[in-house]
Amino acid sequence: MDRVLVISISQLVIVDVVSTDRYPVGLHYLEHLDQVWVKCWRSPDSSSQKTLQVIRDAKEKKKHHTVHPEPINSHFDLVENIFLPPQVKSSSQFRYGYVSHRNTRGLYKMDLVGLRYTKSIDLTPYNCFPQHLQFSALYGMVIMECFEPVTMKHSGQLVMDSMTDAIVHFKGDRFGRPYLSPDSRKLVTVSHGSDGTTLLLQLVKEHGLEFFFDVKTSLNVSDVTFFPSQTSHTYDLYASAVDKEDVLFLNLESGKVEMVSGVGGAVAWSPWKSIQRPISSQGLFSQFLATPSADAVFVLNGQTHTVNCQIGGLIKPRLIVWL
């Protein structure tokens, strides 16, 4: 099934079929460049070789095709991951994305317009094989979670200036996946331990990251989403769990924690590296969030911290898209 389907929402019909490399498993749309980036695996195994392809002029009504970005040493299949800027108005300032290669301590900086590599960034001094990146529009920073190659042990958190590619902040003992608030002012790092999960809040400053507070919970957190605060001009946080029928609410100003109970059990784990129990906010001006369970989707009222309704009769829902 080496293809991507283009579907007309108004007509509900397939209007184009775009051929790709084998096993296309990920799509990412860059609105300011009208590009769709396609991540492909060479086999059903996630440890296989991977390639990247780009569909240009994605919105245009025409026959589309894919192109490969510039290869490294004549190879297209050295890719481990691609990190692209977020879908926010300020993303136009991020003309570059980053590509990691398997077991390589570093990143390759890519011009997203020319699809050419412009620089190799060596992260060997920090023993950093990047896994998750966040692009901060505030001060133009890139925040990444680092692992050791091969062993995949945590090796810290690193902050890089996206303009100069200089390292401005590094914590070798700060482990976990980073999540950045939509206003780029708050970074929450989620780290898991044998006794639960730690949510660590840092403020994004010109000199890097500044510790604010951390919260420990017995929940095994699966996913987080930010929600407009009811008490300040910023954001709070909701977190879903895979081991309990609860959603955690965290006030990112006061550190106050509340639980929203009765959201059903999580769907079984999937080998395709999808988030086991996602949680999603509808947007800046909405009061609702949604999270799937094993056989239903629960809609939450983010302002009152309560379950608004349940949509049942579903079979292992895994993905939520707000339209």
C-alpha positions as CSV (number, residue, x, y, z in Angstrom):
1,M,0.0,0.0,0.0
2,D,2.7,2.4,-1.1
3,R,0.6,5.5,-1.6
4,V,-1.1,8.5,0.0
5,L,-4.8,9.2,-0.7
6,V,-6.0,12.8,-1.2
7,I,-9.7,13.1,-0.2
8,S,-12.0,16.0,-0.9
9,I,-13.8,16.8,2.3
10,S,-16.7,18.5,0.5
11,Q,-17.3,15.6,-2.0
12,L,-16.1,12.8,0.3
13,V,-14.3,11.2,-2.7
14,I,-10.7,10.3,-3.5
15,V,-9.4,13.0,-5.9
16,D,-5.7,11.9,-6.1
17,V,-3.5,8.9,-5.4
18,V,0.2,9.8,-4.7
19,S,2.8,7.0,-5.0
20,T,5.4,6.8,-2.2
21,D,8.2,4.7,-0.9
22,R,7.2,1.5,0.9
23,Y,5.1,1.7,4.1
24,P,4.2,5.4,4.5
25,V,3.5,5.7,8.2
26,G,3.5,9.4,9.0
27,L,2.2,12.6,7.4
28,H,3.0,16.2,8.5
29,Y,1.6,19.3,6.8
30,L,3.5,22.5,6.7
31,E,0.8,25.2,6.0
32,H,3.2,28.1,5.4
33,L,5.0,26.1,2.7
34,D,2.0,24.1,1.5
35,Q,4.0,20.9,1.8
36,V,3.1,17.4,3.1
37,W,6.1,15.5,4.4
38,V,5.8,11.7,4.2
39,K,7.8,9.4,6.5
40,C,8.2,5.8,5.2
41,W,9.5,2.6,6.6
42,R,11.3,0.0,4.4
43,S,9.5,-2.8,6.3
44,P,6.7,-3.1,8.9
45,D,9.3,-3.1,11.7
46,S,10.0,0.4,13.1
47,S,13.7,-0.4,13.5
48,S,14.0,-0.7,9.7
49,Q,15.5,1.9,7.4
50,K,13.4,5.0,6.8
51,T,13.0,7.5,4.0
52,L,11.5,11.0,3.7
53,Q,9.4,12.3,0.8
54,V,7.7,15.7,0.2
55,I,4.5,16.5,-1.7
56,R,4.7,20.1,-2.9
57,D,1.8,22.4,-3.6
58,A,-0.4,20.2,-1.6
59,K,-3.6,22.4,-1.8
60,E,-3.5,22.8,-5.5
61,K,-6.0,20.8,-7.6
62,K,-3.6,18.8,-9.8
63,K,-1.8,15.5,-10.1
64,H,0.7,15.3,-7.2
65,H,3.9,13.4,-6.9
66,T,6.6,13.0,-4.3
67,V,10.2,14.2,-4.2
68,H,13.1,13.1,-2.0
69,P,15.1,15.7,0.0
70,E,18.8,15.9,-0.8
71,P,20.5,12.5,0.1
72,I,23.4,12.1,2.4
73,N,26.4,10.4,0.7
74,S,24.0,9.3,-2.1
75,H,21.7,7.5,0.5
76,F,18.1,8.4,1.1
77,D,17.5,5.7,3.7
78,L,19.7,6.9,6.6
79,V,16.9,8.8,8.3
80,E,15.7,8.0,11.8
81,N,13.4,10.9,12.4
82,I,12.3,14.3,11.0
83,F,11.5,17.3,13.2
84,L,9.4,20.0,11.6
85,P,8.1,23.3,13.0
86,P,4.6,23.5,14.5
87,Q,1.4,24.7,12.9
88,V,1.2,28.1,14.4
89,K,1.2,31.6,12.8
90,S,4.8,32.2,13.9
91,S,6.1,29.0,12.3
92,S,7.0,31.0,9.2
93,Q,10.1,32.2,11.0
94,F,11.2,28.5,11.1
95,R,12.5,28.0,7.6
96,Y,14.5,25.0,8.7
97,G,13.7,21.5,10.0
98,Y,16.0,18.9,11.5
99,V,16.7,15.3,10.6
100,S,18.3,12.7,12.8
101,H,20.1,9.6,11.6
102,R,20.2,6.3,13.3
103,N,22.5,6.1,16.3
104,T,24.1,9.4,15.4
105,R,24.8,12.0,18.1
106,G,23.7,15.1,16.1
107,L,21.2,16.6,13.7
108,Y,21.2,17.6,10.1
109,K,19.7,21.1,9.5
110,M,17.5,21.2,6.4
111,D,16.2,24.1,4.3
112,L,12.5,23.2,4.0
113,V,12.1,25.3,0.8
114,G,15.1,24.0,-1.1
115,L,15.0,20.5,0.5
116,R,18.7,20.7,1.0
117,Y,20.9,20.0,4.1
118,T,22.6,23.2,5.2
119,K,24.6,22.1,8.2
120,S,25.6,19.1,10.4
121,I,25.2,19.8,14.1
122,D,27.5,17.7,16.3
123,L,26.0,16.8,19.7
124,T,28.7,14.4,20.6
125,P,29.8,16.5,23.6
126,Y,26.4,16.0,25.1
127,N,26.0,12.4,24.2
128,C,22.7,13.4,22.5
129,F,20.8,11.3,20.0
130,P,17.7,13.5,19.8
131,Q,14.2,11.9,20.1
132,H,11.7,14.6,20.6
133,L,12.0,18.3,19.7
134,Q,10.0,21.4,20.5
135,F,10.3,24.7,18.5
136,S,9.9,27.8,20.7
137,A,8.8,30.9,18.8
138,L,9.8,32.8,21.9
139,Y,13.6,33.6,21.5
140,G,13.8,31.1,18.6
141,M,14.9,28.1,20.6
142,V,14.8,24.4,19.9
143,I,14.4,22.1,22.9
144,M,15.2,18.4,22.6
145,E,15.1,15.2,24.6
146,C,18.4,13.3,24.4
147,F,19.2,9.6,24.5
148,E,22.4,7.6,24.2
149,P,22.7,5.8,20.9
150,V,22.2,2.0,20.8
151,T,21.4,1.7,24.6
152,M,18.6,4.4,24.4
153,K,19.3,5.5,27.9
154,H,18.2,9.0,28.8
155,S,21.1,11.5,28.5
156,G,19.5,14.9,29.3
157,Q,17.7,17.9,27.9
158,L,19.3,20.4,25.5
159,V,18.3,23.8,24.3
160,M,19.7,25.2,21.0
161,D,19.5,28.6,19.3
162,S,17.7,27.9,16.0
163,M,19.5,30.8,14.3
164,T,23.1,30.1,15.3
165,D,22.7,26.4,16.2
166,A,24.6,27.2,19.4
167,I,23.8,25.2,22.6
168,V,22.5,27.7,25.2
169,H,21.3,25.2,27.9
170,F,22.0,21.6,28.8
171,K,20.9,19.5,31.8
172,G,22.4,16.0,31.8
173,D,20.2,14.9,34.7
174,R,16.8,16.2,33.3
175,F,15.0,13.3,31.7
176,G,11.6,13.1,30.0
177,R,9.7,14.2,26.9
178,P,9.2,18.0,26.6
179,Y,5.9,19.6,25.7
180,L,5.7,23.3,24.9
181,S,2.7,25.6,25.6
182,P,1.2,27.3,22.5
183,D,2.6,30.7,23.6
184,S,6.1,29.2,23.9
185,R,6.4,30.4,27.5
186,K,6.1,27.2,29.4
187,L,7.8,23.8,29.0
188,V,6.5,20.7,30.7
189,T,8.8,17.7,30.8
190,V,7.1,14.4,31.5
191,S,9.3,11.7,33.0
192,H,8.2,8.2,34.0
193,G,9.4,6.2,37.0
194,S,8.6,3.0,38.8
195,D,6.3,4.9,41.2
196,G,4.5,7.1,38.7
197,T,5.1,10.2,36.6
198,T,6.8,13.6,37.3
199,L,5.6,16.7,35.5
200,L,8.3,19.4,35.6
201,L,7.5,22.9,34.6
202,Q,10.2,25.3,33.3
203,L,9.8,28.8,32.0
204,V,11.3,29.7,28.7
205,K,13.7,32.6,29.1
206,E,16.2,34.4,26.9
207,H,19.1,32.5,28.5
208,G,17.4,29.1,28.4
209,L,15.1,27.3,30.8
210,E,14.2,28.3,34.4
211,F,12.8,25.8,36.8
212,F,9.4,26.7,38.3
213,F,8.0,23.7,40.0
214,D,7.4,19.9,39.6
215,V,4.5,17.7,40.5
216,K,4.6,13.9,41.1
217,T,1.6,11.7,40.4
218,S,0.9,8.0,40.7
219,L,-0.7,8.1,37.3
220,N,1.1,6.5,34.3
221,V,0.7,9.5,32.0
222,S,0.2,8.8,28.4
223,D,-0.3,12.2,26.7
224,V,-0.7,15.9,27.7
225,T,-2.4,18.9,26.1
226,F,-2.5,22.5,27.0
227,F,-5.7,24.4,27.7
228,P,-6.3,28.2,28.0
229,S,-6.1,29.2,31.7
230,Q,-9.2,30.5,33.4
231,T,-7.2,32.5,35.9
232,S,-4.4,34.1,33.8
233,H,-3.4,34.9,30.2
234,T,-1.5,31.7,29.7
235,Y,-2.2,27.9,29.7
236,D,-2.9,25.1,32.0
237,L,-2.4,21.4,31.4
238,Y,-4.4,18.2,31.1
239,A,-2.8,14.7,31.1
240,S,-4.3,11.3,30.2
241,A,-3.4,8.0,31.9
242,V,-3.2,4.4,30.7
243,D,-3.5,2.7,34.1
244,K,-6.4,4.5,35.7
245,E,-9.8,6.0,34.5
246,D,-8.7,9.5,35.4
247,V,-7.5,12.6,33.6
248,L,-5.2,15.0,35.5
249,F,-5.6,18.8,35.5
250,L,-2.6,20.9,36.5
251,N,-2.8,24.7,37.0
252,L,0.6,25.9,35.7
253,E,0.5,29.0,37.8
254,S,-0.3,27.6,41.2
255,G,0.7,24.0,40.8
256,K,-2.8,22.9,42.0
257,V,-3.9,19.4,40.8
258,E,-7.4,18.1,40.2
259,M,-8.6,14.7,38.9
260,V,-11.4,14.2,36.3
261,S,-12.7,10.7,37.0
262,G,-14.8,8.3,35.0
263,V,-13.2,8.4,31.6
264,G,-13.0,4.7,31.0
265,G,-10.0,2.4,30.5
266,A,-7.3,3.0,27.9
267,V,-7.1,1.0,24.7
268,A,-4.5,-1.7,24.5
269,W,-0.9,-0.9,23.6
270,S,-0.1,-0.7,19.8
271,P,3.3,-1.7,18.3
272,W,3.1,1.2,15.8
273,K,4.4,3.7,18.4
274,S,1.2,5.6,18.6
275,I,0.2,7.3,21.8
276,Q,-1.8,4.7,23.8
277,R,-4.3,7.3,25.1
278,P,-4.2,10.7,23.4
279,I,-5.9,13.7,24.8
280,S,-6.6,16.7,22.6
281,S,-7.9,20.3,23.1
282,Q,-10.3,21.7,20.5
283,G,-8.5,25.0,20.3
284,L,-7.9,28.4,21.9
285,F,-11.6,29.6,22.0
286,S,-13.2,26.2,22.9
287,Q,-14.0,24.8,26.3
288,F,-13.8,21.2,25.3
289,L,-11.2,18.4,25.2
290,A,-11.5,14.8,24.1
291,T,-9.8,11.5,25.0
292,P,-10.6,7.9,23.7
293,S,-11.1,4.9,25.9
294,A,-11.1,1.2,24.8
295,D,-14.7,1.5,23.4
296,A,-15.7,5.2,23.6
297,V,-14.6,8.8,23.3
298,F,-15.0,11.1,26.3
299,V,-15.6,14.8,25.8
300,L,-14.4,16.9,28.8
301,N,-15.3,20.4,29.8
302,G,-12.0,22.0,30.3
303,Q,-13.4,25.0,32.2
304,T,-15.3,23.0,34.8
305,H,-13.0,20.0,34.9
306,T,-15.9,17.5,34.3
307,V,-17.0,14.9,31.8
308,N,-19.4,16.6,29.4
309,C,-20.5,13.5,27.4
310,Q,-19.5,10.0,26.2
311,I,-19.7,8.7,22.6
312,G,-19.9,5.0,22.9
313,G,-20.1,2.0,20.6
314,L,-16.7,2.5,19.2
315,I,-14.0,-0.1,18.5
316,K,-10.5,0.8,19.9
317,P,-10.5,4.5,18.9
318,R,-6.9,5.8,18.8
319,L,-6.9,9.2,17.0
320,I,-8.8,12.5,17.5
321,V,-8.9,15.2,14.9
322,W,-10.9,18.4,15.6
323,L,-12.6,19.9,12.5
